[in-house]
Amino acid sequence: MEAINSKKITDAPSTNDLRGKLTISLDQLEDINKVILNSENRLINDFLAVVEKYGTPQEINLKAETASQMPVLLKKVKATRPEYLNDLEWLERQRDEHAFITIENYRRKILGEHYAQMVFNDTCPVTLEVSATQYFPWIILSARRAIENESLMPSRYIKVRKMKEQEADGDLPAISAAMQIIGATYVDTLDTKGTDGSNVHLGGPETITGYFGGIGQPNEYALKWLDEYLYYYTNYGVRQVLNINPGTVLLGYMLHRIGVDIQFKISVFMGNDNPYAAFWTLLGAKLFSREDGSSPLVGFNWGNSINNETMEITAQFRKDFGFENIVRFEHHITEAYKSIVRQPYDRCDELLEIADHIQNISAKHEGGDPDIDSTREHPSDILDYFRDKEEIIASGDWDHLTLNFFDKVDAANRTARALTEKGLTFIAATNLHL
């Protein structure tokens, strides 16, 4: 019996032999290309038909570039909310007058007498991110608080608000202009998503925890998402959007591949919660990357359940794919206190363990410090993202939601402080904190 077992072990293929079996042959890649190039392939034909409504990729990019220029944005603001122009002028003036604390002075403030001895690790700066930045007035109020408190404005903002609503009330162009002024990136969430009624499994945002197959864009909604993106890209210069479905992720890859300069971040709702899921997502990004190696995938939001080892494993092949400086790991440090995760949820200590050796991480703050958030009369709630502005004001919750947002910015500042105390670095609004 022992001899038989020994023979089986001897004849077993080596690890290297098994690894070789995973190789993708050129013939297999050719088969994929044949499917794409098939002139009768409706998948590709329908995709191209939507794109052609807006012109060639070069024409589409030119429209977007024009729409994102400051004079064009300000003209749109004037047409909808002219009172916002004074706020934008004030913000620009504060920037030019260097009213915001510098990074050096911030470090001195935090470290005191220890500042002179501290050596900072500049190799892996962490991007400070907050979500969700729903309304333009919140940005102005946050800027006033930052000046008064000598605190930081984040360098990345996520919006999860109805596009048509913010287009109508002027917040869409006003926030875009504000982001250019302060030196920050921002992401919009398109209206074509499962919570708009397209997913028969969802009765509304309140049933989001009972979804089947993702909140997504079922059936024809993937192409509607594409159409909606091209509308806001060409009319407002909205470049970065949230992506929550494998189909629309593929559409984003293909749109970029043909020459449209789309960028997107993958949502936490995609469920990338292990390195194999991450490999599958980045594999698609690599297959459809441009000849220069670029990809539209610029933000990769992890599932809330991942640990540091998952990020470390994924960072290895992210680098091997050439995406280390392209695909940012966006990791929730805090989450909305209600309707999404078990509380208390706070990953700051874990961030500090990897921030010295994992490149291109964003510290996302979608809730306040749990110890503070839990004491609020209205703690942060993920379902507030789906409420109409008129209803929020009528209910008396406007001030509550504003305070929730301030708590998120304060949480980002707490993370910046923790990084600073360990000699680690961060990226705040680049035009304000020099």
C-alpha positions as CSV (number, residue, x, y, z in Angstrom):
1,M,0.0,0.0,0.0
2,E,2.8,2.4,0.8
3,A,4.5,1.6,-2.5
4,I,1.3,2.5,-4.4
5,N,0.9,5.8,-2.6
6,S,4.6,6.6,-3.2
7,K,4.1,5.9,-6.9
8,K,1.1,8.3,-7.1
9,I,3.0,11.0,-5.4
10,T,6.0,10.5,-7.8
11,D,3.8,10.7,-10.9
12,A,1.9,13.7,-9.7
13,P,2.6,16.8,-11.8
14,S,4.9,19.4,-10.3
15,T,3.6,22.8,-9.2
16,N,5.4,24.4,-12.2
17,D,3.6,22.0,-14.6
18,L,0.3,22.9,-13.1
19,R,1.1,26.6,-13.4
20,G,1.8,26.1,-17.1
21,K,-1.6,24.7,-17.6
22,L,-3.1,28.1,-16.7
23,T,-1.4,29.8,-19.7
24,I,-3.8,31.5,-22.1
25,S,-2.8,30.5,-25.6
26,L,-2.6,32.9,-28.6
27,D,-5.3,30.8,-30.2
28,Q,-7.7,31.5,-27.4
29,L,-7.0,35.2,-27.6
30,E,-7.6,35.0,-31.4
31,D,-11.0,33.4,-30.7
32,I,-11.9,36.3,-28.5
33,N,-10.9,38.8,-31.2
34,K,-13.0,36.9,-33.8
35,V,-16.1,37.3,-31.6
36,I,-15.4,41.0,-31.2
37,L,-14.8,41.5,-34.9
38,N,-17.9,39.6,-36.0
39,S,-20.0,42.2,-37.8
40,E,-23.2,40.4,-36.7
41,N,-22.3,40.5,-33.0
42,R,-25.2,42.4,-31.5
43,L,-23.3,42.9,-28.2
44,I,-20.7,45.1,-30.0
45,N,-23.1,46.5,-32.6
46,D,-25.4,47.9,-29.9
47,F,-22.4,49.4,-28.0
48,L,-21.1,51.2,-31.1
49,A,-24.6,52.4,-31.9
50,V,-24.8,54.3,-28.6
51,V,-21.4,55.8,-29.1
52,E,-22.1,57.0,-32.6
53,K,-25.0,59.1,-31.3
54,Y,-22.4,61.4,-29.8
55,G,-19.9,61.4,-32.6
56,T,-16.4,59.9,-33.0
57,P,-14.3,59.4,-29.9
58,Q,-12.2,62.4,-30.9
59,E,-15.4,64.5,-31.2
60,I,-16.7,63.2,-27.9
61,N,-13.5,64.0,-26.0
62,L,-13.5,67.5,-27.5
63,K,-17.0,68.2,-26.4
64,A,-16.1,67.0,-22.9
65,E,-13.0,69.1,-22.7
66,T,-15.0,72.2,-23.8
67,A,-17.8,71.4,-21.3
68,S,-15.3,71.1,-18.4
69,Q,-13.6,74.5,-18.9
70,M,-14.2,76.9,-16.1
71,P,-15.9,79.7,-18.1
72,V,-18.4,77.1,-19.5
73,L,-19.1,75.7,-16.1
74,L,-19.6,79.2,-14.6
75,K,-22.0,80.1,-17.4
76,K,-24.1,77.0,-16.4
77,V,-23.9,78.0,-12.8
78,K,-25.1,81.5,-13.6
79,A,-28.0,80.1,-15.5
80,T,-29.2,77.9,-12.6
81,R,-27.9,79.2,-9.3
82,P,-26.2,82.6,-9.8
83,E,-25.7,83.0,-6.1
84,Y,-23.2,80.2,-6.2
85,L,-20.9,82.4,-8.3
86,N,-20.0,84.5,-5.2
87,D,-19.2,81.3,-3.3
88,L,-16.9,80.1,-6.1
89,E,-15.2,83.5,-6.3
90,W,-14.7,83.4,-2.5
91,L,-13.2,79.9,-2.7
92,E,-10.9,80.9,-5.5
93,R,-9.8,84.0,-3.6
94,Q,-9.0,82.0,-0.4
95,R,-6.9,79.6,-2.5
96,D,-5.0,82.4,-4.1
97,E,-4.4,84.1,-0.8
98,H,-3.1,80.9,0.7
99,A,-5.7,80.9,3.5
100,F,-5.5,77.2,4.1
101,I,-2.9,75.5,6.3
102,T,0.2,74.2,4.5
103,I,1.3,70.6,4.8
104,E,4.4,71.7,6.7
105,N,2.4,73.8,9.2
106,Y,-0.1,71.1,9.6
107,R,2.7,68.7,10.5
108,R,4.1,71.2,13.0
109,K,0.7,71.6,14.5
110,I,0.2,67.9,15.0
111,L,3.8,66.9,16.1
112,G,4.8,70.0,18.0
113,E,8.4,69.7,19.3
114,H,8.8,66.3,17.7
115,Y,8.4,67.7,14.1
116,A,12.1,68.5,13.7
117,Q,13.1,64.9,14.4
118,M,10.4,63.2,12.3
119,V,11.5,61.7,8.9
120,F,8.5,61.3,6.6
121,N,8.0,58.4,4.3
122,D,6.9,60.0,1.0
123,T,6.8,56.8,-1.1
124,C,3.2,55.8,-0.4
125,P,1.0,58.9,0.2
126,V,-2.6,58.1,1.1
127,T,-5.3,59.9,-0.7
128,L,-7.9,61.5,1.7
129,E,-11.4,60.7,0.4
130,V,-14.9,61.4,1.6
131,S,-18.3,60.2,0.5
132,A,-20.9,61.3,-0.3
133,T,-20.5,64.9,-1.2
134,Q,-24.1,65.5,-2.1
135,Y,-24.5,69.3,-2.2
136,F,-22.3,72.3,-3.3
137,P,-23.0,74.3,-0.1
138,W,-21.3,71.6,1.9
139,I,-18.1,72.2,0.1
140,I,-18.1,75.9,0.9
141,L,-19.0,75.3,4.5
142,S,-16.2,72.7,4.8
143,A,-13.7,75.2,3.3
144,R,-14.7,77.8,5.9
145,R,-14.3,75.2,8.7
146,A,-10.9,74.2,7.3
147,I,-9.7,77.8,7.4
148,E,-11.0,78.4,10.8
149,N,-9.8,75.2,12.4
150,E,-6.5,74.9,10.4
151,S,-7.7,71.5,9.2
152,L,-7.6,69.7,5.8
153,M,-9.8,69.5,2.8
154,P,-9.7,66.0,1.2
155,S,-8.5,65.5,-2.3
156,R,-11.2,63.1,-3.5
157,Y,-15.0,63.4,-3.3
158,I,-17.6,60.8,-4.2
159,K,-21.2,61.9,-5.0
160,V,-24.2,59.5,-4.8
161,R,-27.0,61.9,-5.7
162,K,-29.5,61.9,-8.5
163,M,-27.9,63.4,-11.6
164,K,-31.0,65.0,-12.9
165,E,-31.7,66.7,-9.6
166,Q,-28.2,68.2,-9.3
167,E,-28.3,69.2,-13.0
168,A,-31.5,71.1,-12.4
169,D,-30.4,72.9,-9.2
170,G,-27.0,73.9,-10.4
171,D,-24.9,71.8,-8.1
172,L,-23.5,69.7,-10.9
173,P,-21.5,72.4,-12.6
174,A,-20.8,74.2,-9.3
175,I,-19.2,71.2,-7.7
176,S,-17.2,70.5,-10.8
177,A,-15.9,74.1,-10.7
178,A,-15.1,73.8,-7.0
179,M,-13.1,70.7,-7.6
180,Q,-10.9,72.4,-10.1
181,I,-10.4,75.3,-7.8
182,I,-9.3,73.2,-4.8
183,G,-7.4,70.6,-6.7
184,A,-9.4,67.5,-6.1
185,T,-10.9,64.6,-8.1
186,Y,-14.6,63.7,-7.9
187,V,-16.8,60.8,-8.9
188,D,-20.5,61.0,-9.9
189,T,-23.0,58.1,-9.6
190,L,-25.3,57.9,-12.7
191,D,-29.0,57.5,-12.3
192,T,-29.1,54.3,-14.3
193,K,-28.7,51.8,-11.4
194,G,-30.7,49.1,-9.9
195,T,-32.3,51.3,-7.3
196,D,-34.1,53.2,-10.1
197,G,-36.6,50.5,-10.5
198,S,-34.9,48.5,-13.1
199,N,-34.1,45.5,-10.8
200,V,-37.2,43.6,-10.1
201,H,-35.7,42.2,-6.9
202,L,-35.5,45.7,-5.3
203,G,-38.5,47.6,-3.9
204,G,-36.2,50.6,-3.5
205,P,-33.0,51.5,-1.7
206,E,-34.4,50.1,1.6
207,T,-34.3,46.6,0.2
208,I,-30.8,46.9,-1.2
209,T,-29.5,44.3,1.4
210,G,-31.8,41.7,-0.2
211,Y,-30.5,42.0,-3.8
212,F,-29.8,39.1,-6.1
213,G,-26.9,39.3,-8.5
214,G,-26.0,42.9,-7.6
215,I,-28.0,46.1,-7.5
216,G,-26.8,46.4,-11.1
217,Q,-28.2,47.4,-14.5
218,P,-30.3,44.5,-15.8
219,N,-31.1,43.8,-19.4
220,E,-31.0,47.0,-21.5
221,Y,-29.9,49.2,-18.6
222,A,-26.2,48.6,-19.3
223,L,-26.6,50.5,-22.6
224,K,-28.7,53.1,-20.8
225,W,-25.8,53.6,-18.4
226,L,-23.5,54.1,-21.4
227,D,-25.8,56.6,-23.0
228,E,-26.2,58.5,-19.7
229,Y,-22.5,58.6,-19.2
230,L,-21.9,60.1,-22.7
231,Y,-24.6,62.7,-22.0
232,Y,-22.9,64.0,-18.9
233,Y,-19.4,63.6,-20.3
234,T,-20.1,65.7,-23.4
235,N,-22.4,68.3,-21.7
236,Y,-20.6,68.8,-18.3
237,G,-17.2,67.2,-18.7
238,V,-18.1,64.6,-16.0
239,R,-15.3,62.1,-16.5
240,Q,-15.2,59.8,-13.5
241,V,-18.3,57.8,-12.5
242,L,-19.2,55.0,-10.2
243,N,-19.4,51.5,-11.7
244,I,-21.4,48.8,-9.9
245,N,-22.0,46.0,-12.5
246,P,-19.7,43.7,-14.5
247,G,-21.4,44.6,-17.7
248,T,-21.0,48.3,-17.3
249,V,-17.4,47.7,-16.2
250,L,-16.8,46.0,-19.6
251,L,-18.6,48.8,-21.4
252,G,-16.2,51.3,-19.6
253,Y,-13.2,49.2,-20.7
254,M,-14.5,49.1,-24.3
255,L,-15.3,52.8,-24.4
256,H,-11.8,53.7,-23.3
257,R,-10.3,51.2,-25.7
258,I,-11.9,52.9,-28.7
259,G,-10.6,56.3,-27.6
260,V,-13.1,57.9,-25.3
261,D,-11.3,59.1,-22.2
262,I,-13.7,57.7,-19.6
263,Q,-12.6,57.0,-16.1
264,F,-14.4,55.1,-13.4
265,K,-14.2,53.6,-10.0
266,I,-15.7,50.3,-9.0
267,S,-18.1,50.4,-6.2
268,V,-18.0,48.5,-2.9
269,F,-21.3,46.9,-4.2
270,M,-19.3,45.0,-6.8
271,G,-18.2,42.8,-4.0
272,N,-14.4,42.5,-4.8
273,D,-13.6,40.9,-1.5
274,N,-10.7,38.5,-2.3
275,P,-7.6,38.6,-4.4
276,Y,-9.1,36.2,-7.0
277,A,-12.0,38.6,-7.6
278,A,-9.5,41.4,-7.9
279,F,-7.4,39.4,-10.4
280,W,-10.5,38.8,-12.6
281,T,-11.3,42.6,-12.5
282,L,-7.8,43.6,-13.3
283,L,-7.4,40.9,-15.9
284,G,-10.3,42.5,-17.9
285,A,-8.6,45.9,-17.4
286,K,-5.4,44.5,-18.9
287,L,-7.0,42.8,-21.8
288,F,-8.8,46.1,-22.9
289,S,-6.0,48.5,-21.9
290,R,-4.7,50.9,-24.6
291,E,-1.4,50.4,-26.3
292,D,0.1,52.9,-23.9
293,G,-0.9,50.6,-21.0
294,S,-3.6,53.0,-19.7
295,S,-7.0,51.8,-18.3
296,P,-10.2,53.7,-17.4
297,L,-10.2,51.8,-14.1
298,V,-8.7,54.4,-11.8
299,G,-10.5,53.5,-8.5
300,F,-10.9,50.0,-7.1
301,N,-13.3,50.0,-4.1
302,W,-12.8,46.9,-2.0
303,G,-15.5,45.0,-0.2
304,N,-15.7,46.1,3.4
305,S,-14.8,42.6,4.6
306,I,-11.3,42.4,3.2
307,N,-8.1,42.3,5.3
308,N,-4.7,43.8,4.6
309,E,-3.3,40.5,3.2
310,T,-5.8,40.7,0.4
311,M,-4.5,44.1,-0.5
312,E,-0.9,43.0,-0.3
313,I,-1.5,40.0,-2.6
314,T,-3.4,42.1,-5.1
315,A,-0.8,44.9,-5.0
316,Q,1.7,42.3,-6.3
317,F,-0.1,41.6,-9.6
318,R,-1.5,45.1,-9.9
319,K,2.2,46.1,-10.2
320,D,2.9,43.3,-12.6
321,F,0.0,44.4,-14.8
322,G,1.5,47.9,-14.9
323,F,-1.4,49.4,-13.0
324,E,0.3,50.5,-9.7
325,N,0.1,54.2,-10.6
326,I,-3.2,53.9,-12.4
327,V,-5.6,51.8,-10.3
328,R,-6.1,53.3,-6.8
329,F,-7.1,50.9,-4.0
330,E,-10.1,52.8,-2.4
331,H,-10.6,51.3,1.1
332,H,-13.4,52.3,3.5
333,I,-11.8,53.5,6.8
334,T,-15.2,54.5,8.1
335,E,-18.7,53.6,6.9
336,A,-22.2,55.1,7.2
337,Y,-23.4,54.3,10.7
338,K,-26.7,52.9,9.6
339,S,-28.0,50.5,6.9
340,I,-24.8,49.1,5.5
341,V,-22.4,47.4,7.9
342,R,-22.1,46.2,11.5
343,Q,-20.8,48.9,13.8
344,P,-18.5,50.0,15.1
345,Y,-16.6,50.0,11.8
346,D,-13.2,51.7,11.9
347,R,-10.2,50.5,9.8
348,C,-7.7,53.3,10.6
349,D,-5.3,51.1,12.6
350,E,-5.2,48.6,9.7
351,L,-4.5,51.3,7.3
352,L,-1.5,52.4,9.3
353,E,-0.1,48.9,9.1
354,I,0.1,48.9,5.2
355,A,0.4,52.6,4.4
356,D,4.2,52.4,4.4
357,H,4.5,49.8,1.7
358,I,1.3,49.6,-0.4
359,Q,1.3,52.3,-3.2
360,N,-1.8,54.3,-4.3
361,I,-4.3,53.8,-1.6
362,S,-7.3,56.0,-0.9
363,A,-8.6,56.2,2.6
364,K,-12.4,56.6,2.1
365,H,-14.5,58.0,4.9
366,E,-18.2,57.3,4.4
367,G,-19.1,57.9,8.0
368,G,-17.9,59.8,11.0
369,D,-15.8,58.3,13.8
370,P,-18.2,55.7,15.1
371,D,-17.8,57.0,18.7
372,I,-19.0,60.4,17.4
373,D,-21.5,59.2,14.8
374,S,-23.3,57.0,17.3
375,T,-24.1,60.0,19.5
376,R,-25.8,62.1,16.7
377,E,-29.5,62.7,16.8
378,H,-29.4,61.5,13.1
379,P,-26.4,59.2,12.6
380,S,-25.1,58.9,9.0
381,D,-27.3,56.6,7.0
382,I,-26.5,55.1,3.6
383,L,-30.2,55.4,2.6
384,D,-30.0,59.2,2.9
385,Y,-28.1,59.1,-0.4
386,F,-31.3,58.2,-2.2
387,R,-33.6,60.9,-0.8
388,D,-34.8,63.9,-2.8
389,K,-33.4,67.2,-1.7
390,E,-36.8,68.8,-1.3
391,E,-37.9,65.9,1.0
392,I,-34.7,66.3,3.1
393,I,-35.4,70.0,3.6
394,A,-39.1,69.5,4.3
395,S,-38.4,66.8,6.9
396,G,-36.0,69.1,8.8
397,D,-33.0,66.8,8.2
398,W,-30.9,69.2,6.2
399,D,-28.8,70.3,9.2
400,H,-28.5,66.6,10.3
401,L,-27.1,65.5,7.0
402,T,-24.8,68.5,6.8
403,L,-23.4,67.6,10.3
404,N,-23.0,64.0,9.1
405,F,-20.8,65.3,6.2
406,F,-18.7,67.4,8.5
407,D,-18.2,64.3,10.7
408,K,-16.9,62.4,7.6
409,V,-14.4,65.2,6.8
410,D,-13.4,65.2,10.5
411,A,-12.8,61.5,10.2
412,A,-10.5,62.1,7.2
413,N,-8.6,64.6,9.3
414,R,-8.3,62.1,12.1
415,T,-6.8,59.6,9.6
416,A,-4.4,62.3,8.4
417,R,-3.3,63.0,12.0
418,A,-2.7,59.3,12.6
419,L,-0.6,59.0,9.4
420,T,1.4,62.1,10.4
421,E,2.1,60.8,13.9
422,K,3.6,57.7,12.3
423,G,5.7,59.7,9.8
424,L,3.5,58.7,6.9
425,T,2.1,61.0,4.3
426,F,-1.2,61.9,2.7
427,I,-2.7,63.8,-0.2
428,A,-5.1,66.6,0.7
429,A,-6.6,69.1,-1.8
430,T,-3.6,69.9,-3.9
431,N,-4.3,73.5,-4.7
432,L,-5.1,74.5,-1.1
433,H,-2.5,72.7,1.1
434,L,0.8,73.4,-0.5
